[in-house]
C-alpha cells in the first residue's frame, strides 16, 4: 500500500495472523473525516497502515470481522462511539489521555501517520504508558448532555449580561445589582433611547435563556430524584444542590474504582501538580485534569460555604482557619482546598451527615 494511501481491508493484507494465537496491535489517530491507522504484527513489524473514513460503516468494514486485537485511540470527539463499537466487536480498546502523551503532542515530526504509529507502539509495549481513561456508560450520556446544555446556556447568559453592563458603563450608566431573573427589566429601565435598538434584542435573549435554564433546572431536579436517589445523600451538605450532586454521581460513576479517598480530588484535577528533582520541590498550581464542569461546581460550593450565607459547619470552620493564615492568595487557596475536601466528603458521606460532627465530638478543656 502506498504511503498515506487508503487503508485496505486488514485481513486481506495479512491473512496469516488470523490463525496465530498472538495478538496484533493497532493504533488509530482519530480525525473528524479521516483517521489514520497503523497495524503492528506480533513481532512488532508494520503489517499495514493508511487512512480510513471516520464513519461507523467504514470502522465495521475493517474491524468487525477482525480477530480480537489491542487497539489504541486518543480521547476526543469521536473516541466515545469508536471505543464502544470496537469493544462490541471483542477488541481490547485503550483510550489514551493526550495530556500525558507529551512525546506525541510535542514531537518534532508530528503527523497523523506518526501519531498512529506511536499509539500502536506504546500499546504493544505497555498500555499503562498511555494513561488510559474510561468513557462513562452509554445509558448515562443523555443525562450528561442535559447538564452540559445547562452549563452552555448559563455561560452564554453571563456573557450577554456582561456585554450589556459594559455597553451601559461606556455610556456613563450602571445597571443596579440584581439577580439574573430581574436583570432584563432593571437593565431596560437604564437603556437610553439611542441604544434601545441595539440592546433590546440582547435583553430579550437573556429573558429567553432564563426560561430555558429554569426549564432545565426542573428537569435536572426530576432526573436526580427519580433516576439517581443517591444524590439525596450528597445534598445533605450545605451548598450542594441537585446540579452538583447529579454531576458528581455521573462523573464519579462507581465509587469502588477509587482505592483511597485522596484519589477522588486528584481525579478531578484539584490536587497540586508536582515537580520534584533532588532536594528541590516546586510549589505548583492544581493540575486541572478531569471534568472541568464538576471542578467548577465544587469551587462554587466552596465559595458559598466560606461566604456570609454559608451556615456554620466543620467545613466552614476549617476553610476559615486556612483563610486566616494569610499569605499570598490566601482566600483562593482556601477555596480550592475546601473544594478538594468537599470532593472527598461527598465520596464518603453516609446516610446521615452531621455538619458539626467534629465540634460535637471534640473534647472541651475547662
N, C-alpha and C positions, 0 to 999 in steps of 0.2 A: 504494500500500500504506500502511496506517495506521502511524503511528509505534509502534515496539516490537511490531509485528504479526509474524505468522509469515512467514518468507521464502518468497515464491513462487518457482516454478521460473525460474531466471535467464534462460535463452534464450527463454522465453515473454514476458518483460517487455521485452527489448531484442534482438529478432532481428537488428537491423542490424549489431551488432558481430561476428556470426559470419562475415561476408563481408569485413570490413576486415582489413588487414594489421597494423594497430596492435593492441597488446596491452592488455587490460583488467587492472586491479589489484584484488585482493580482500584485505581484512583480516578475519580471523576471531578473535574473542576466545573462546577455548575455555572452556566451563563443564562441570560434571560431568554435568548433564542437558540443558541447553540451551546453545547457542553463538550469539553474535551475529555477524552477517556484514554487511560493507559493501562494495559493488561500485562501483568507480570506472571511468568510461569513459576512452577515450584522451585526452579533453580535460580530465580531472580532475573532471568533474561526477559526482554520485552517480546511478548508474543505478537501484539499489535497495538496500535494507537491511532487516534484520529478523533474527529468530532462527530457529534450526532445531535439531532434536534432535541430541545428540552421540552418534549411532549410525552404524555403517558403512553401513547401508541408506539413511539419510537423506543422508549425505555422497555416496553413489553417485548418488542421485536428482538431486542438484543439480550435481555437479561431474564425474561420469564422462563425460558426453557434451559437456562444455563445451570449446571450442577452447583450446589451450594458453594458460594465463594465469599471471600472477605472483601468488602467494598468500602472505601473511604471517600467521604464527601465533606465539604466545608459547610458550616451552618450559614443559612442565607434565606432569601425569599423562597426558593424552590426546594429547600432541603427537607421541609416537613413532608410534602406529598411524595417526594422521591424516596425518602427513607422508609415511608410506610409501604409503598409499592414493593421496594426491594426486600423488605422484611417479610411481606406476604409471600414472596416467591422463594423464601427459605434461605436468603443470604444473610450473612453477618454484616450488619451495617454499622459503620463507625462515623459519627457526625463530629467532625473536628471543630475545636474552638479556635477561630483565627486570631484571637487576642494573644494566644500563647504559641503562635506559629510565626515568630518573627523571622525565622530562616526562610520562610516562604514570602512573607509580606515585604521584607527588606532585601530580597535577593537582587543582585545586580543584573541577573538575566531573567527577570520575571516575565512570564508569559503564560497563557492558558496551558500550553503543552508542558512547560516545565513544572507548573503547579500540579497538574495531574500526575506527572511522573514522581514528584516529591511526595505527594499524598500516598501513592502506591508503595513507595519505598519505606516510608515511615510506618505504614500499616503492616507491612510484611515483617519489619524488624520487631516493633513493639507498639501495639495500639495505644498504650498509655502516653506515648510521646505526642499524640495528637490531642491530649486533654479532652477526651470525648464528652459530649453533653447528650442529654436525653430530651427529646421533644415531649411535651405533655400529650396526654391521651386525646384521641380524636373527639371523644364524646364531650370533652371539656372545652373544645375550641369555640363553639358558639357563645359560651359564657365569657370566655376570654376576650373575644371580639366585642362583646357588649361593653365590657369595661374599657377597652381601648377606644371605642366610639365615644363614650362619655368623656374620656380624657381629651380627645381631639376637640370636642365641642367646647369644653371648658377653656382649653388653650386659645382657641380662636375667639371666644368671648372676651377673654382677658386682653388679647391683642387689640380688639376693636375698642374696648373701653379705654385702654391706654392711648390709643390713637385719638379718640375724641377729647380726652383730657389734655393731650399735648397740643392739639389744634386750638382749643379754647385758651390754654395758657399763653400761647403765642399771640393771642388777641387781647391779653390782659384780663382774662376771665378765669374763673375757677369753679369747678363743679363741687357742690357740698359733699362731704363724706356721706356715703350711703351704701347700702347693700346692693348686690347685683340685681335683685328684683326691682328695686326703686330707681336704679341708675338711669334708665331711659327717660322717665318722667322728670327727674330732677335736672338731668342734662338738657332736656328740651327747653326747660324754662330759662336756661342760661345762654342759649344759642342766639346770637344777633341775626337780624333778617338776612344780611348778606351771606351768611354761612348756612342757612337752613337748607338750601337746595343741595348742598354737599353733605351735610352731617345727618340729615333726617333719615336717609337710607341706612346709614350705619346704626342709628338708634333702633330702627325697625328690625334690622338683622339681629341686634342684641336681644330685643324682645322675643323674637322667634327662637333664638338659641336658648333663652331662659325656659321657654315652654318645652323645647326638645330635651334639655337637661333634666327638667323636672319629671318629664315622662320616663326618661331612662332611670332616674333615681328610684321611682316607684317600681319599675321593672326589676332593677337590681335588688331592691328590698324583697320583692316577691321571690326572686330566684334564690337569694340567700336563705330565706325562711323555709321554702318548700323543698329545695334540692340539696341544700348544704346546711343541715341543722347544727353542725359543729361550729358554725360561725357564731351562734349564740354564746358559746363558751368563751370565745375571744372577745366578744363585745362587752364582757363584764368589766374590762379595763377602760377607764375613763379616756375619752378621746378616740377610741377605736369604734368606728361605725360600721355599717353594713358594707360599704365600699372597700374599706381597708381589710376587714375580716374576710370578705369574699376573695379579694385579690391575694391575700396571704394563703388561703386554703388552696386556690387554684395554682399558685406559684410553687408552694412547697410540695403539694401532692402528698405522697406517702411519707409521714414524719419518720418512719423507721429507716429511711435511707441515710439518715444522719446519725453517725455513731456518737457524737458528742454535741452538746448544746452550742458550743462555740463555733461549730461548723455552719450553723444557720446564718449568722451575720456575715461570715466570710463568703458564703454562697450568694448573699445579696449585695456584696461589694461595700459593706460597712466597716470593714477592718482595714487598718493602715497597710499600705504596701511595705515591703521590706527590701532593704538593700544593705547587706552586711558583708564586709570584707575585712578579714583580720580583726583588729580591735575597734574598727570604725563601723558604726551602725547609724545610718541617717534616719532622721525622723521624717517620714513621708506622709502624704495625704492618703485618704482611703482609696481603695482600688477602683471603686465604681463599676465593678463587674456585676454580672447577673441582671436581674429585672429592674430596670430604671424606674418603672412606674410604681412598683411596690416600695422601692427605696425612698422615693419622694413622698409617698403616703406615710411611711413611718417617720420621716423627718417632720412632716406636718403634724402628726400626732405628738411628737416630742415638743414641738413649738407650742402646741396647745397646753400640754401638761405643765410647761415651765411658765406659761403666760398667767395673767391675772385671773383668768376664768378657769384655770385648771384646779380641780379640787385637791385638798390635802391628801397625800398618799406617800408611800415609801419611794415611789419613783420620783415624785416631785421633790421630796427632801434630798434624795440622792443627787439629782441633777442640780439642785440649787447649791448644794455644798461644792460640787465641781465648778459651778459658775463663779462662786465667791472666792475660789482660789486665786482668781485674777490671771494676769498674763495676757499675751497677745491672742486675740480672737477667742477669749475665754467663753463667751456666750455661744459662738458657733461650735466650739469643741464640746461644750456641754450638751448641746442639742444633738450632735452626731453621736456622742457617747450614749445619750439617753435613747436614741433611736436604735442603737446597737443592742442595748439592754432590753429594749422593748421587743426586738426580734426574737431574743431568747425566751423572754417571758411568755410570748404568745405560743411558743413551741411547747412549753412545759406547763402552761396553765391548766388546772384541773376543772372539775365541775363547779367548784366554789372558789372564788377569788376574794381575798381579803386585802384591800388596798393599804391597810395599816398593820399588816401582819408583823413586820419587824418591830414596830413600835410597841404593839401589844405584848410581844414575847421578849422584849428586851428587859434586862434586869435593871431596876432603878435603885441607885445607891442613895441613901438618905444624906 
